[in-house]
Every structure is written in structure tokens, then in C-alpha cells.
Amino acid sequence: MSAEAFSKLTIGKTMVTTRAAARARTAPPPQRSTSSSISSSSSSAEDVECQSASGITYDIAGLSHEVRKRARHGLLSQNDDIKVKYCKTIPEDPKSYMFYIADDISLRMGERYDAPKCSCGANVGGNACKHIFWMLDQLVKAEAPESFKSQTLRLAADGSTVKDTHPTNIIDSKGLKEIAEDLDWTFQDDRTVEEIEEEVREDMATLLSVFDPAGELPDDFRNPESSILSEPSRKYREVQEFLTELAIDDPRLLRGLRDIIDPTFQAHVFFDKINDRTSRAFRALDEYPANPDSTVERYDVATCADKLKDLVTRVEEYYGEQKGDEPGSRDIAIRAAESLIIILHGVVSRNFNAYEDITTRIVPEDPSENNLFFCLIGGVSDALPQDEATANRDRFVLDALRAFPQGDILRNHWEMLRTIGEKLDDDNAPFKAPPSFMSAFLSITSESRKRTNPEPGGSSAKRPMK
């Protein structure tokens, strides 16, 4: 409802009642008064008006004693007393609305209802319950102009009108979705309750995974492969379940967590975990030859390669899920590119037989099983020229990097890319990268370098890796 429409509504005799009540409150007490007369004066003021928790004053003089009690309970309730879990338009009647309140209470209003209906049980008999009076105050708070709120508003006993205005008209004038946004409520579309609850569980798992003591990534945290958890992890998952149930009952908890654990923070934690897993994978490979049977994390070449490929896929998927126009998306792209380049740097630095110094046991002789570089990138040498099985495999990491804005993102990591290029050009390395890989790498680095702002003197600007 527009401000102009509200301004045309009349108050009638309400203002007279309000002034009298105001005088009753502000006038000095008589010289001689008894406790009964004071009590009577106070009771009279309460009986004619009630100022709600939102600061709006309502005329309740025309309500019966029982309904006045309900009105005061509803109007004085804080948001923590009555909570809207979600609201929606009733599908079979677009001009009718449903509000789902905690404790499994539903409140409906619309063109098909003469007055709002509540399922709490106190609405029986045609007079409004505390939930209806609370809802009327919320709608006025969200939609009415300040000039309207500053007046004393007359309430109908059945909750059908506020100052002779049907509450449905207030919703129709602005839209339920917009009112829900103003009041920090959840507006439900055509999804079922079960679908909404499942989405809440997914979102809560994603948000809370950032603090997981085991360092799990969001997918791992939502779908753990093992039921064997450490004591801290088990307790943390119990906390997660507890908070998720609270968020299902009160969506404000989820919205509050989204504001605190924002996408940029989530991304920083995600890539920190990726980089940590990358370091662990390389360390587990480097330590494997000395003691392959140790219970400490150890990877042979094939296992390490699988771990690294999985990390590359996770980075690709995470970056692909981000919207390019959202705040922080450029920072996310920089962090994603950094993680991929760290992985590539570690692989090209291990272009050698990982088991070369082992003489105590039989080790793989095939380079695809003993050389991480060859296993993931392939290679050619005097002994193995242009082998089709290795020359045509996927261009490890490079295919993922092609998705990034080259000049804007990769130049932030130019120093590490330069180091990778030097290792690829090493004539003493056991294998040279396949031509297709080198072509892709040179294409990426030349484009990145070409777009880098030149320093005075003509050299390319170099930024240290963050």
C-alpha cells in the first residue's frame, strides 16, 4: 500500500481516545489518592491502547477483556517469542498467504478468508489469537509509512483489519517476497518442506565445513567416506547436526551464518585446505621410498598421481561454481589458479625415478609407475621418442588453467610459471614434455606475459606469489 493510500485513511475517534490516554499517563497524580484509584487509572490506560514491541500504538478499547489480553500478548512479543520459519503464497489461490510459525503453527490470510486464520487453537470463536495480532503488527511495521505508524491504529477483534485496512491489502501492495526480505523471513517458492530442509542441511554442511577439525573439504564433510572419526571430529559433527536442526526451525540462524562465513572466507579456507593436501601428497611420495610399509601416510607414484588429479578436479569444480559477477570472484580465481600452479610446479620438479636409490626390493621399472612427471604429463626421450600413449594424454593442469582470464589472473603467479618453464626446458631431465603439452604451456605463459604491465625499461612486471 502506498504512502498516499495510507494517508487517506481516517482515524475517526481514535485520536480523541489517544489524547485522553496520554493525559492519563502524563498528568501528575492527585494530592490524595488511594492504591485502588491508582490501579484503576493504570488499568484504564492499558485497556484503551497498547504500544507494541515495534513501537506502534494500537487502540484496543473496543476489544473484549479476553481479546485485549491476546492482543497485548501478541503485540508485546519480540521476534524471539514468535518466529516465522517461512512464508509462501498458497498455490491454489495466489491472493492468499500462509505463514509457517515455530511450534508447527500455520497462519493464513487472503481474499478467501474474512479474517486471518491460525491453527494454534486460540483462534476458535472468530476472535484473533496472539499470533494474528503479532502478524498484523509485523505487516504494519514492514509496509506502513512513518506518518501511519505515528498514529494510534484501531484493531478489529477478529484481526480482519488494522485501521479499517485488511492485512491482505498490505501484502498485495508490496508483495509477500519483498515483505519477507524486509522482515528477514524466508520466502518459500514452490519447493516442498522436505526440499527446503534438505537445502538447509546442504548449506549448513558447506558453511560449517570450514571449521572442521579434520580439515575436510565441503563434499567430504557432507558425505564422509568413513564412519570412523576422531573424537574432535565426532563431537564437531554432533554440533553441526544440532545447529542444523536449529536452522531448520529458525532460518535466521542460516542467514546469520551466511553473513559471517561469506563466500570469500569460504574460498580462502577451501584453497588453504587444497594447498595443504597438495603438500601432504608430495611429502607422502617423497618419504615413501625410504619406508613404504610405514603406517604414516605414504604414497607410491600411482597413488600420489591419483590424489593430485582429484585435487585438480576439485579446484576446477569449485571455480566453475563461482559466478563471475559476484564480489570476491576475482580473488577466488587468483587463489584457484595459484593452487593449480602449485600442483604443476610440484609435478615438474619430480621428473625422475622416485625409486632410483632403492636396492633392497624390486621396484617398478616402467616410467609411468616410477616417475610422477611421466605418469601425469607424459614425455619423450631418446629412449622413448614420440610414444603415442604418452604424447596424447590430457594436458595435466593446463587444460584447467585455460578457463582463467589469462592476463588478469595468471600474471599474479608469473614468477612460479617462469620457474616451471625453466624446469620444462631442462635438457638434463629424463623426459621432455610432449609437444602438445609444451605448446599449451607456452600459449598460456606468452599470453599472460604479453598482458602484464611493463615496468620502466621494458621488462615485464613480476608479482611475487601470494
C-alpha positions as CSV (number, residue, x, y, z in Angstrom):
1,M,0.0,0.0,0.0
2,S,1.5,3.4,-1.0
3,A,2.1,6.2,1.5
4,E,-0.6,8.2,-0.3
5,A,-3.2,5.5,0.2
6,F,-2.3,5.2,3.9
7,S,-2.5,9.0,4.3
8,K,-6.2,8.9,3.1
9,L,-7.2,6.5,5.8
10,T,-9.0,8.2,8.7
11,I,-8.6,7.6,12.4
12,G,-12.1,8.6,13.4
13,K,-12.4,8.9,17.2
14,T,-9.2,7.1,17.8
15,M,-7.2,10.3,18.3
16,V,-9.6,11.5,21.0
17,T,-9.1,8.3,22.9
18,T,-5.3,8.5,22.4
19,R,-5.1,12.1,23.8
20,A,-7.2,11.1,26.8
21,A,-4.9,8.2,27.4
22,A,-1.9,10.4,27.0
23,R,-3.2,12.8,29.5
24,A,-3.9,10.0,31.9
25,R,-0.3,8.9,31.6
26,T,1.3,12.3,31.9
27,A,-0.9,14.2,34.3
28,P,0.5,14.4,37.8
29,P,-1.1,12.2,40.4
30,P,-3.8,13.8,42.7
31,Q,-2.7,15.1,46.1
32,R,-4.7,12.4,47.8
33,S,-5.1,9.1,46.1
34,T,-5.6,5.5,47.2
35,S,-3.9,2.5,45.9
36,S,-7.2,1.4,44.3
37,S,-7.6,4.7,42.4
38,I,-4.0,4.4,41.1
39,S,-4.7,0.9,40.0
40,S,-7.9,1.9,38.3
41,S,-6.2,4.7,36.4
42,S,-3.4,2.3,35.2
43,S,-5.9,-0.3,34.2
44,S,-7.9,2.2,32.2
45,A,-4.8,3.3,30.2
46,E,-3.9,-0.3,29.4
47,D,-7.5,-1.0,28.4
48,V,-7.6,1.7,25.7
49,E,-4.3,1.3,24.0
50,C,-1.2,-0.9,23.7
51,Q,2.2,0.1,22.3
52,S,3.7,-2.9,20.5
53,A,7.3,-4.1,20.7
54,S,7.9,-2.4,17.3
55,G,6.9,1.0,18.8
56,I,3.5,1.3,17.1
57,T,0.5,2.2,19.3
58,Y,-2.9,0.4,18.9
59,D,-6.4,1.2,20.1
60,I,-7.7,-1.9,21.9
61,A,-10.6,-0.2,23.7
62,G,-13.2,-1.9,21.6
63,L,-12.0,-5.4,22.3
64,S,-13.4,-7.7,24.9
65,H,-11.3,-8.4,28.1
66,E,-10.1,-11.8,26.8
67,V,-9.2,-10.5,23.3
68,R,-7.4,-7.5,24.8
69,K,-5.2,-10.0,26.7
70,R,-4.4,-11.8,23.5
71,A,-3.7,-8.5,21.7
72,R,-1.2,-7.4,24.4
73,H,0.5,-10.8,24.3
74,G,0.9,-10.7,20.6
75,L,1.8,-7.0,20.2
76,L,4.4,-7.1,23.0
77,S,6.0,-10.3,21.7
78,Q,9.6,-10.0,20.4
79,N,10.8,-11.8,17.3
80,D,12.4,-14.4,19.6
81,D,9.0,-15.1,21.1
82,I,7.2,-15.8,17.8
83,K,9.3,-16.9,14.9
84,V,8.3,-17.2,11.3
85,K,10.1,-20.2,9.8
86,Y,8.9,-19.3,6.3
87,C,6.0,-17.8,4.4
88,K,4.6,-18.5,1.0
89,T,1.8,-17.8,-1.5
90,I,-0.9,-20.5,-1.3
91,P,-0.6,-22.3,-4.8
92,E,-4.3,-22.8,-5.4
93,D,-5.0,-19.2,-4.5
94,P,-2.3,-16.6,-5.4
95,K,-4.2,-13.9,-3.4
96,S,-3.9,-16.0,-0.2
97,Y,-0.8,-16.3,2.0
98,M,0.5,-18.8,4.6
99,F,2.9,-18.1,7.4
100,Y,4.5,-21.2,9.0
101,I,5.4,-20.3,12.6
102,A,7.6,-22.3,15.0
103,D,5.8,-24.9,17.0
104,D,4.1,-26.2,13.9
105,I,1.6,-23.3,13.8
106,S,0.3,-22.0,10.4
107,L,-1.4,-18.7,9.9
108,R,-3.4,-18.0,6.7
109,M,-4.9,-14.8,5.3
110,G,-6.2,-13.7,1.9
111,E,-9.2,-12.9,-0.3
112,R,-10.8,-16.3,0.6
113,Y,-10.7,-15.5,4.3
114,D,-12.9,-12.9,6.0
115,A,-10.2,-12.7,8.7
116,P,-6.8,-14.3,9.3
117,K,-7.0,-17.9,10.5
118,C,-4.5,-19.5,12.9
119,S,-4.1,-23.2,13.7
120,C,-3.0,-22.6,17.3
121,G,-6.5,-23.3,18.7
122,A,-7.0,-20.0,20.4
123,N,-8.5,-18.5,17.1
124,V,-11.6,-20.6,17.6
125,G,-14.7,-18.4,18.0
126,G,-13.9,-15.8,15.4
127,N,-11.5,-13.6,17.6
128,A,-7.8,-13.2,16.8
129,C,-5.2,-15.1,18.8
130,K,-1.8,-13.6,19.8
131,H,-0.2,-14.9,16.6
132,I,-2.6,-12.9,14.5
133,F,-2.1,-9.7,16.4
134,W,1.7,-10.2,16.2
135,M,1.5,-10.7,12.5
136,L,-0.7,-7.6,12.0
137,D,2.0,-5.5,13.8
138,Q,4.8,-7.1,11.7
139,L,3.0,-6.2,8.4
140,V,2.3,-2.6,9.6
141,K,6.0,-2.3,10.6
142,A,7.2,-3.5,7.3
143,E,4.9,-1.6,5.0
144,A,3.3,1.4,6.6
145,P,4.8,4.9,6.2
146,E,6.1,6.7,9.3
147,S,3.1,9.0,9.3
148,F,0.8,6.0,9.6
149,K,2.9,4.4,12.4
150,S,2.9,7.6,14.4
151,Q,-0.9,7.4,14.8
152,T,-2.9,5.1,17.1
153,L,-4.2,2.3,15.0
154,R,-7.6,0.7,15.7
155,L,-7.6,-3.2,15.7
156,A,-10.6,-5.4,14.8
157,A,-11.3,-8.1,17.4
158,D,-11.1,-10.8,14.8
159,G,-7.9,-9.5,13.3
160,S,-9.6,-8.7,10.0
161,T,-8.5,-5.1,9.8
162,V,-5.9,-2.6,11.1
163,K,-7.3,0.9,11.0
164,D,-10.1,-0.4,8.7
165,T,-7.5,-1.9,6.3
166,H,-7.5,-5.6,5.5
167,P,-4.0,-7.1,6.1
168,T,-4.1,-8.8,2.8
169,N,-4.2,-5.4,1.1
170,I,-0.9,-4.5,2.8
171,I,0.7,-7.7,1.4
172,D,-0.8,-7.2,-2.1
173,S,0.5,-3.6,-2.3
174,K,4.2,-4.6,-1.8
175,G,4.4,-8.3,-2.4
176,L,5.0,-11.1,0.1
177,K,8.5,-11.8,-1.1
178,E,9.5,-8.1,-0.6
179,I,7.9,-8.0,2.8
180,A,9.7,-11.2,3.8
181,E,13.0,-9.6,2.8
182,D,12.3,-6.5,4.9
183,L,11.4,-8.6,7.9
184,D,14.3,-11.1,7.4
185,W,11.9,-14.0,6.9
186,T,12.4,-16.9,4.5
187,F,10.1,-16.8,1.4
188,Q,9.4,-20.2,0.1
189,D,8.8,-20.8,-3.6
190,D,7.2,-24.0,-4.9
191,R,9.5,-26.3,-3.1
192,T,8.2,-28.8,-0.5
193,V,9.1,-28.6,3.2
194,E,11.3,-31.6,2.7
195,E,13.2,-30.0,-0.1
196,I,13.8,-26.8,1.9
197,E,15.0,-28.8,4.9
198,E,17.4,-30.7,2.6
199,E,18.8,-27.4,1.2
200,V,19.3,-26.1,4.7
201,R,21.3,-29.3,5.6
202,E,23.4,-28.9,2.5
203,D,24.1,-25.2,3.2
204,M,24.9,-25.7,6.8
205,A,27.3,-28.5,6.0
206,T,29.1,-26.3,3.5
207,L,29.3,-23.4,5.9
208,L,30.4,-25.4,8.9
209,S,32.9,-27.5,7.0
210,V,35.3,-24.5,7.1
211,F,36.0,-25.2,10.8
212,D,36.1,-29.0,10.6
213,P,39.0,-30.1,12.8
214,A,39.9,-32.8,10.3
215,G,40.3,-30.3,7.5
216,E,37.6,-31.9,5.4
217,L,36.5,-30.2,2.1
218,P,32.8,-29.4,1.8
219,D,32.0,-32.5,-0.3
220,D,33.9,-34.8,2.2
221,F,32.2,-33.2,5.1
222,R,28.7,-33.6,3.6
223,N,29.4,-37.2,2.5
224,P,32.1,-38.8,4.7
225,E,33.7,-41.9,3.2
226,S,34.5,-43.4,6.6
227,S,32.3,-43.7,9.7
228,I,35.5,-43.8,11.9
229,L,36.1,-40.3,13.2
230,S,38.4,-38.9,15.8
231,E,36.9,-37.6,19.0
232,P,37.1,-33.9,18.0
233,S,35.6,-34.7,14.5
234,R,32.8,-36.7,16.0
235,K,31.9,-34.0,18.5
236,Y,32.1,-31.4,15.8
237,R,29.6,-33.3,13.7
238,E,27.3,-33.5,16.6
239,V,27.5,-29.7,16.9
240,Q,26.8,-29.5,13.2
241,E,23.7,-31.6,13.5
242,F,22.5,-29.6,16.5
243,L,22.9,-26.3,14.7
244,T,21.3,-27.6,11.5
245,E,18.2,-28.6,13.5
246,L,18.1,-25.1,14.9
247,A,18.5,-23.6,11.5
248,I,15.5,-25.7,10.2
249,D,13.4,-24.3,13.0
250,D,14.7,-20.8,12.6
251,P,16.1,-19.8,9.2
252,R,17.6,-16.7,10.6
253,L,20.4,-18.8,12.0
254,L,21.4,-19.9,8.5
255,R,21.2,-16.4,7.1
256,G,23.3,-15.1,10.0
257,L,26.0,-17.8,9.3
258,R,26.0,-16.9,5.6
259,D,26.7,-13.3,6.5
260,I,29.6,-14.3,8.8
261,I,31.0,-17.2,6.7
262,D,30.9,-15.2,3.5
263,P,31.9,-16.7,0.1
264,T,35.3,-15.0,0.1
265,F,36.2,-16.5,3.5
266,Q,34.9,-19.9,2.4
267,A,37.1,-19.8,-0.7
268,H,40.2,-18.8,1.3
269,V,39.7,-21.8,3.6
270,F,38.9,-24.1,0.7
271,F,42.2,-23.3,-1.1
272,D,44.2,-23.4,2.1
273,K,43.0,-27.0,2.5
274,I,43.7,-27.8,-1.1
275,N,47.3,-26.5,-0.8
276,D,47.7,-28.4,2.5
277,R,46.6,-31.6,0.8
278,T,48.9,-30.9,-2.1
279,S,51.9,-30.6,0.3
280,R,50.9,-33.7,2.1
281,A,50.7,-35.7,-1.1
282,F,54.1,-34.6,-2.3
283,R,55.6,-35.3,1.1
284,A,54.0,-38.7,1.3
285,L,55.5,-39.6,-2.1
286,D,59.0,-38.2,-1.2
287,E,59.0,-40.3,2.0
288,Y,57.6,-43.5,0.5
289,P,60.8,-45.0,-0.9
290,A,62.6,-45.0,2.4
291,N,59.8,-46.8,4.3
292,P,56.9,-47.9,2.1
293,D,55.4,-50.1,4.9
294,S,55.2,-47.3,7.5
295,T,51.7,-46.6,9.0
296,V,52.4,-42.9,8.5
297,E,50.8,-41.5,5.3
298,R,52.9,-42.8,2.4
299,Y,52.1,-42.7,-1.4
300,D,53.7,-44.5,-4.3
301,V,53.8,-42.7,-7.6
302,A,50.4,-44.0,-8.8
303,T,48.6,-43.2,-5.6
304,C,50.2,-39.7,-5.5
305,A,49.2,-39.1,-9.1
306,D,45.5,-40.1,-8.3
307,K,45.5,-37.8,-5.3
308,L,46.8,-34.8,-7.4
309,K,44.3,-35.4,-10.2
310,D,41.5,-35.4,-7.7
311,L,42.7,-32.1,-6.3
312,V,42.8,-30.6,-9.8
313,T,39.2,-31.7,-10.4
314,R,38.1,-30.3,-7.1
315,V,39.7,-26.9,-7.9
316,E,38.1,-26.9,-11.4
317,E,34.7,-27.7,-10.0
318,Y,34.9,-25.1,-7.2
319,Y,36.0,-22.4,-9.6
320,G,33.3,-23.3,-12.1
321,E,30.6,-23.0,-9.4
322,Q,31.5,-19.3,-8.7
323,K,29.7,-16.6,-10.5
324,G,32.0,-14.2,-12.3
325,D,30.0,-11.1,-11.3
326,E,29.9,-11.8,-7.6
327,P,32.1,-9.8,-5.2
328,G,35.3,-11.5,-4.5
329,S,35.2,-13.7,-7.7
330,R,38.5,-12.3,-9.0
331,D,40.2,-13.2,-5.7
332,I,38.7,-16.7,-5.9
333,A,40.1,-17.0,-9.4
334,I,43.5,-15.9,-8.3
335,R,43.5,-18.4,-5.4
336,A,42.3,-21.2,-7.7
337,A,45.0,-20.6,-10.3
338,E,47.6,-20.5,-7.5
339,S,46.6,-23.9,-6.2
340,L,46.7,-25.4,-9.7
341,I,50.1,-23.9,-10.4
342,I,51.5,-25.2,-7.1
343,I,50.4,-28.7,-8.1
344,L,52.0,-28.3,-11.5
345,H,55.2,-27.0,-10.0
346,G,55.5,-30.0,-7.7
347,V,55.0,-32.4,-10.6
348,V,57.5,-30.9,-13.0
349,S,60.0,-30.8,-10.1
350,R,59.7,-34.6,-9.8
351,N,60.8,-35.6,-13.3
352,F,63.0,-38.5,-12.0
353,N,62.7,-42.2,-10.9
354,A,61.3,-42.0,-7.4
355,Y,62.8,-45.4,-6.6
356,E,66.2,-44.9,-8.1
357,D,68.2,-45.3,-4.9
358,I,66.3,-48.4,-3.6
359,T,68.3,-51.6,-3.8
360,T,66.6,-53.6,-1.1
361,R,63.5,-54.7,-3.0
362,I,62.0,-54.9,-6.5
363,V,60.7,-51.6,-7.8
364,P,58.7,-50.7,-10.9
365,E,60.8,-50.1,-14.0
366,D,58.1,-48.6,-16.1
367,P,58.4,-44.7,-16.0
368,S,54.6,-44.4,-15.8
369,E,54.9,-46.1,-12.4
370,N,58.1,-44.7,-11.0
371,N,58.2,-41.1,-12.4
372,L,55.5,-38.7,-11.3
373,F,56.2,-36.3,-14.2
374,F,55.8,-39.0,-16.8
375,C,52.8,-40.5,-15.0
376,L,50.8,-37.3,-15.2
377,I,52.3,-35.3,-18.1
378,G,53.9,-38.0,-20.3
379,G,57.2,-37.4,-22.0
380,V,59.6,-38.1,-24.8
381,S,63.3,-39.0,-24.6
382,D,66.0,-40.6,-26.7
383,A,64.9,-44.0,-25.4
384,L,61.1,-43.3,-25.8
385,P,60.5,-41.0,-28.8
386,Q,57.0,-39.8,-29.6
387,D,55.2,-42.6,-27.9
388,E,51.5,-42.1,-28.8
389,A,50.3,-43.3,-25.5
390,T,52.1,-40.6,-23.7
391,A,52.1,-37.8,-26.2
392,N,48.3,-37.6,-26.5
393,R,47.2,-37.8,-22.8
394,D,45.4,-34.9,-21.2
395,R,47.4,-31.8,-20.6
396,F,47.6,-32.0,-16.8
397,V,46.6,-28.7,-15.1
398,L,47.0,-26.7,-18.3
399,D,43.5,-27.6,-19.5
400,A,42.1,-26.3,-16.2
401,L,44.2,-23.1,-16.4
402,R,42.8,-22.3,-19.8
403,A,39.5,-21.4,-18.1
404,F,41.1,-18.5,-16.3
405,P,41.4,-14.9,-17.6
406,Q,44.9,-15.2,-18.7
407,G,46.4,-11.8,-18.4
408,D,44.5,-10.7,-15.4
409,I,44.8,-13.8,-13.2
410,L,47.9,-15.8,-14.2
411,R,50.2,-12.8,-14.1
412,N,49.8,-12.8,-10.4
413,H,51.8,-16.1,-10.5
414,W,54.2,-15.3,-13.2
415,E,57.3,-16.0,-11.1
416,M,56.3,-19.6,-10.5
417,L,55.2,-20.1,-14.1
418,R,58.6,-18.9,-15.2
419,T,60.3,-21.4,-12.8
420,I,58.1,-24.2,-14.2
421,G,59.1,-23.2,-17.8
422,E,62.8,-23.4,-16.8
423,K,62.3,-26.9,-15.5
424,L,60.4,-28.0,-18.6
425,D,63.4,-26.7,-20.7
426,D,65.9,-28.6,-18.6
427,D,68.0,-30.7,-21.2
428,N,69.2,-32.9,-18.4
429,A,65.8,-34.1,-17.3
430,P,65.0,-37.7,-18.1
431,F,61.9,-36.8,-20.1
432,K,60.8,-33.8,-22.2
433,A,57.2,-32.8,-22.0
434,P,55.1,-33.9,-25.1
435,P,54.9,-31.3,-27.8
436,S,51.1,-30.8,-27.2
437,F,51.8,-30.0,-23.5
438,M,54.6,-27.6,-24.3
439,S,52.5,-25.8,-26.9
440,A,49.7,-25.3,-24.4
441,F,52.1,-24.1,-21.7
442,L,53.8,-21.6,-24.0
443,S,50.4,-20.4,-25.2
444,I,49.3,-19.7,-21.6
445,T,52.5,-18.1,-20.4
446,S,53.1,-16.0,-23.5
447,E,49.5,-14.6,-23.3
448,S,49.9,-13.9,-19.6
449,R,53.3,-12.2,-20.1
450,K,52.1,-10.2,-23.0
451,R,49.3,-8.7,-21.0
452,T,51.4,-7.9,-18.0
453,N,52.0,-4.2,-17.4
454,P,55.6,-3.5,-18.4
455,E,58.0,-1.9,-15.9
456,P,60.1,1.1,-16.7
457,G,62.8,-0.1,-19.1
458,G,60.6,-2.5,-20.9
459,S,60.8,-5.6,-18.6
460,S,57.7,-7.4,-17.5
461,A,56.2,-6.7,-14.1
462,K,56.6,-9.6,-11.8
463,R,54.5,-10.1,-8.7
464,P,55.5,-12.5,-6.0
465,M,53.1,-15.3,-5.4
466,K,50.7,-14.6,-2.6
